[in-house]
């Protein structure tokens, strides 16, 4: 069993990649497959005012840094203004057609509350700079995980994936050894 509660009871603290999730095709994916990479985790939505700028920037950053070890993981979420109403198939088609998304996308999840995905329960419990712990505030909140599997940063939805602040942190993490 790979749940947040079981991980909390363990003597060894969990890492962000100690979880499994389903991709848009419904297949179970162990996040451990991304160990040794820098991972950018983002809750996404198709009908948000931040959609266009974020999807474009996420894809650009992914293309620029994927060969150096960056992966982007998109988690559709419908908890904010019901701005992600589509099915997995509709989300996949939208991301591919509108933004040419090639980074990994997963099934729709909840990021806050009792029904939150275990990964997000873990991520939001951490006191991470610059944003800190607590609920995800809106679509496109970003978590950066280092090559060591530890969360290294949390950024507000309004922080662009290609902002100087995020690029500086991505490059720092890519330069670090795992």
VEXDREN-2710 file (C-alpha; in Angstrom, 1 decimal):
% VEXDREN-2710
k/r/px/py/pz
1/UNK/0.0/0.0/0.0
2/UNK/1.4/3.3/-1.0
3/UNK/-0.7/5.9/0.8
4/UNK/0.3/9.1/2.5
5/UNK/-1.0/7.7/5.9
6/UNK/1.2/4.6/5.6
7/UNK/4.2/6.7/4.6
8/UNK/3.6/9.0/7.6
9/UNK/3.7/6.0/10.0
10/UNK/6.9/4.7/8.4
11/UNK/10.2/5.5/10.2
12/UNK/11.7/6.9/7.0
13/UNK/10.0/10.1/5.8
14/UNK/8.5/9.7/2.3
15/UNK/9.9/11.5/-0.7
16/UNK/7.7/13.1/-3.3
17/UNK/8.3/10.3/-5.8
18/UNK/7.1/7.5/-3.4
19/UNK/3.6/7.6/-4.8
20/UNK/1.8/6.1/-7.7
21/UNK/-0.8/7.8/-9.9
22/UNK/-2.8/7.0/-13.1
23/UNK/-1.9/8.6/-16.4
24/UNK/-4.6/9.9/-18.8
25/UNK/-4.7/6.5/-20.3
26/UNK/-5.7/5.0/-17.0
27/UNK/-2.4/3.1/-16.4
28/UNK/-0.8/3.1/-13.0
29/UNK/2.5/5.0/-12.9
30/UNK/5.0/4.7/-10.1
31/UNK/6.6/8.1/-9.7
32/UNK/9.8/6.4/-8.7
33/UNK/10.4/6.1/-12.5
34/UNK/11.4/9.8/-12.3
35/UNK/14.0/9.3/-9.6
36/UNK/17.3/11.1/-10.5
37/UNK/15.4/13.7/-12.5
38/UNK/14.2/17.2/-11.6
39/UNK/10.4/17.1/-11.5
40/UNK/8.0/20.0/-11.9
41/UNK/4.5/19.0/-10.6
42/UNK/1.7/21.3/-11.7
43/UNK/-2.1/21.1/-11.2
44/UNK/-3.6/22.2/-14.5
45/UNK/-6.9/23.3/-16.0
46/UNK/-8.2/23.8/-19.5
47/UNK/-10.6/26.7/-18.9
48/UNK/-8.6/29.0/-16.6
49/UNK/-7.4/32.5/-17.3
50/UNK/-3.9/31.1/-16.6
51/UNK/-4.2/28.2/-19.1
52/UNK/-2.7/29.7/-22.2
53/UNK/0.4/31.3/-20.7
54/UNK/1.1/28.3/-18.4
55/UNK/0.7/25.5/-20.9
56/UNK/2.8/27.3/-23.5
57/UNK/5.5/28.1/-20.9
58/UNK/5.4/24.6/-19.4
59/UNK/5.9/23.0/-22.8
60/UNK/8.8/25.5/-23.7
61/UNK/10.6/24.8/-20.4
62/UNK/10.1/21.1/-20.8
63/UNK/11.5/21.1/-24.3
64/UNK/14.5/23.3/-23.3
65/UNK/15.5/21.2/-20.3
66/UNK/14.3/17.7/-20.8
67/UNK/17.6/16.5/-22.2
68/UNK/19.3/17.8/-19.0
69/UNK/16.9/15.8/-16.8
70/UNK/13.7/17.9/-16.3
71/UNK/10.3/16.2/-16.4
72/UNK/7.0/18.0/-16.1
73/UNK/4.0/16.2/-14.6
74/UNK/0.5/17.7/-15.2
75/UNK/-2.3/16.9/-12.9
76/UNK/-5.7/18.1/-14.2
77/UNK/-7.9/19.4/-11.4
78/UNK/-11.5/20.6/-11.4
79/UNK/-11.6/22.0/-7.9
80/UNK/-11.1/25.7/-8.8
81/UNK/-14.1/27.2/-10.6
82/UNK/-14.9/23.8/-12.3
83/UNK/-12.3/24.9/-14.9
84/UNK/-11.3/21.3/-15.9
85/UNK/-14.6/19.6/-16.7
86/UNK/-13.4/17.3/-19.4
87/UNK/-12.8/13.6/-19.4
88/UNK/-9.2/12.2/-19.6
89/UNK/-9.7/11.8/-23.4
90/UNK/-10.9/15.4/-23.8
91/UNK/-8.1/16.7/-21.7
92/UNK/-5.5/14.8/-23.7
93/UNK/-6.9/16.0/-27.0
94/UNK/-7.1/19.6/-25.8
95/UNK/-3.5/19.6/-24.5
96/UNK/-2.1/18.0/-27.7
97/UNK/-4.1/20.1/-30.2
98/UNK/-4.0/23.5/-28.5
99/UNK/-0.5/23.4/-26.9
100/UNK/1.4/20.4/-28.4
101/UNK/2.0/19.1/-24.9
102/UNK/4.5/16.2/-24.8
103/UNK/5.1/16.1/-21.1
104/UNK/3.4/13.5/-18.9
105/UNK/-0.2/14.1/-18.0
106/UNK/-2.2/12.3/-15.4
107/UNK/-5.9/11.6/-14.5
108/UNK/-7.9/14.4/-12.9
109/UNK/-7.2/14.6/-9.2
110/UNK/-8.3/16.7/-6.2
111/UNK/-5.5/18.7/-4.7
112/UNK/-7.3/19.9/-1.5
113/UNK/-9.6/18.5/1.1
114/UNK/-10.4/14.9/2.2
115/UNK/-10.5/13.6/-1.3
116/UNK/-7.1/15.0/-2.2
117/UNK/-4.7/12.7/-4.0
118/UNK/-2.1/11.3/-1.6
119/UNK/0.7/13.0/-3.6
120/UNK/-0.9/16.4/-3.0
121/UNK/-1.6/15.7/0.6
122/UNK/2.1/15.1/1.0
123/UNK/3.1/18.1/-1.1
124/UNK/0.8/20.6/0.7
125/UNK/1.9/19.4/4.1
126/UNK/5.5/20.6/3.5
127/UNK/6.9/23.9/4.6
128/UNK/8.4/24.8/1.2
129/UNK/9.8/28.1/0.0
130/UNK/8.8/30.4/-1.4
131/UNK/5.1/29.8/-0.9
132/UNK/5.0/27.6/2.3
133/UNK/2.6/24.8/3.3
134/UNK/-1.1/24.7/3.1
135/UNK/-3.9/24.3/0.5
136/UNK/-3.3/24.7/-3.2
137/UNK/-4.6/28.2/-3.9
138/UNK/-5.6/27.8/-7.6
139/UNK/-4.8/26.2/-10.9
140/UNK/-1.2/26.0/-12.0
141/UNK/0.5/25.9/-8.6
142/UNK/3.9/24.5/-9.1
143/UNK/6.1/22.1/-7.0
144/UNK/9.8/21.5/-7.9
145/UNK/11.4/18.2/-6.8
146/UNK/15.1/17.8/-6.9
147/UNK/17.1/14.8/-8.2
148/UNK/17.1/13.5/-4.6
149/UNK/13.3/13.2/-4.5
150/UNK/12.9/16.0/-2.0
151/UNK/10.6/19.0/-2.7
152/UNK/12.8/22.0/-3.3
153/UNK/10.3/24.7/-4.1
154/UNK/6.6/25.6/-4.3
155/UNK/5.5/28.5/-6.5
156/UNK/2.2/30.4/-6.7
157/UNK/-0.1/29.9/-9.8
158/UNK/0.9/33.4/-11.0
159/UNK/4.6/32.5/-11.1
160/UNK/5.3/31.7/-14.8
161/UNK/7.1/28.4/-15.4
162/UNK/9.6/30.4/-17.5
163/UNK/10.0/33.2/-15.0
164/UNK/13.6/34.1/-13.9
165/UNK/12.8/32.8/-10.4
166/UNK/11.7/29.4/-11.6
167/UNK/14.4/29.0/-14.3
168/UNK/17.1/29.9/-11.8
169/UNK/15.8/27.1/-9.4
170/UNK/15.3/24.6/-12.2
171/UNK/18.9/25.2/-13.4
172/UNK/20.2/24.9/-9.8
173/UNK/18.5/21.6/-9.3
174/UNK/19.6/20.3/-12.7
175/UNK/23.2/21.1/-11.8
176/UNK/23.0/19.2/-8.5
177/UNK/24.0/15.5/-8.3
178/UNK/21.4/13.1/-7.0
END
